[in-house]
Amino acid sequence: MPQPIEFLFDFVSPASYLAHCRLKGVAARTGASVEHVPVFLGGIMQATGNRPPGTVGAKGAWMARDLDRFAARDGVPFTMNPHFPLNTLPLLRIATAMRGEPRFMRFVDFAFDAMWHYPRNMADPAEVRALLANAGFDADAELARADSPEVKARLKAATDAAVARGVFGAPTFFVAQEMHFGQDRLDWVEAAAA
């Protein structure tokens, strides 16, 4: 019987986007369910002392080329967002509010595409409103719900729980309680899930 996959992600992470696109194939091949868990990467980085790859000159340049290579190899449409880095807290809070609802994955797909397929400035409130409208959501209602103290607390709790489990970046996967970090580890995730 296939093992479920937990996928911890932040929309700000281009590697999370590549993983998100590939996970559909992993799930189809293994029969594993995938639980998408939004977490705030900035909070994880701060709590663990980690730094974004882009803040390390040579590493950031290498990673940009590496992301292009993975996208080309896997047939994933990818464009580096010219507004990167940007604050994805509003997107994460919207996703957190929708988590567990049937429409959650539609929002996740639209948000990842808006970040990395058709890159938009998702730190701009007008762009977030447009994204919600284009995805068929009531922007006012979704933004109000996402701004609630309860939703903010749920996102913080998910982020804190990730740190407590040893997460230091995104994307991170758990299969049978074993942690795998990075979109380049999806072959291992698939093998563990199968």
Residue pairs with C-beta under 8 A, 6 or more apart in sequence:
2 30
2 31
2 32
2 33
2 193
2 194
3 32
3 175
3 176
3 192
3 193
3 194
4 32
4 33
4 34
4 35
4 175
4 193
5 23
5 26
5 27
5 32
5 33
5 34
5 35
5 173
5 174
5 175
5 189
5 193
6 35
6 37
6 173
6 174
6 175
7 19
7 20
7 23
7 34
7 35
7 36
7 37
7 171
7 172
7 173
8 37
8 39
8 162
8 167
8 170
8 171
8 172
8 173
8 174
9 16
9 19
9 20
9 36
9 37
9 38
9 39
9 170
9 171
10 16
10 38
10 39
10 40
10 41
10 42
10 88
10 92
10 170
11 17
11 38
11 88
11 91
11 92
11 95
11 111
11 112
11 115
11 122
12 41
12 42
12 84
12 85
12 86
12 87
12 88
12 115
13 41
13 169
13 170
13 171
14 67
14 78
14 80
14 81
14 84
14 115
14 116
15 67
15 170
15 171
15 182
15 183
15 184
16 112
16 170
16 171
16 183
17 76
17 78
17 112
17 115
17 116
17 117
18 67
18 70
18 71
18 74
18 76
18 78
18 183
19 171
19 173
19 183
19 186
20 36
20 108
20 112
20 171
21 74
21 76
21 112
22 74
22 76
22 183
22 186
23 34
23 186
26 32
26 34
26 186
26 189
26 190
26 193
27 33
27 34
29 190
29 194
30 190
30 193
30 194
32 175
32 193
32 194
36 95
36 99
36 104
36 105
36 108
37 99
37 158
37 162
38 92
38 95
38 96
38 99
38 155
38 158
39 92
39 155
39 158
39 159
39 162
39 167
39 170
40 89
40 92
40 155
40 156
40 159
41 88
41 169
41 170
43 156
43 159
43 160
43 163
44 50
44 159
44 162
44 163
44 167
44 168
44 169
44 170
45 51
45 52
45 168
45 169
47 159
47 160
47 163
48 163
48 167
48 168
50 168
50 169
52 60
52 85
53 59
53 60
53 63
54 60
54 63
54 84
54 85
64 80
67 78
67 80
68 78
70 76
70 183
70 184
71 77
71 78
77 117
78 116
78 117
79 116
79 117
79 118
79 119
80 116
80 119
81 115
81 116
81 119
81 120
82 119
83 119
83 120
83 121
83 122
83 123
86 121
86 122
86 123
87 123
88 115
88 122
88 123
89 155
90 122
90 125
90 128
90 143
90 146
91 111
91 115
91 122
91 128
92 155
93 146
93 147
93 151
93 152
93 155
94 107
94 111
94 128
94 132
94 142
94 143
94 145
94 146
95 104
95 107
95 108
95 111
96 146
96 151
96 154
96 155
96 158
97 142
97 145
97 146
97 148
97 151
97 154
98 104
98 107
98 142
99 154
103 137
106 135
106 136
107 135
107 137
110 131
110 134
110 135
111 122
111 131
114 120
114 122
114 127
114 131
115 122
120 127
120 130
120 131
121 127
122 128
122 131
128 139
128 143
129 139
129 143
132 138
132 139
132 142
132 143
133 139
145 151
162 172
165 174
165 179
166 179
167 179
167 181
168 181
169 181
169 182
171 181
171 182
171 183
172 179
172 180
172 181
173 179
173 180
173 181
173 185
173 186
173 189
174 180
175 189
175 192
175 193
176 192
178 192
180 188
180 189
180 192
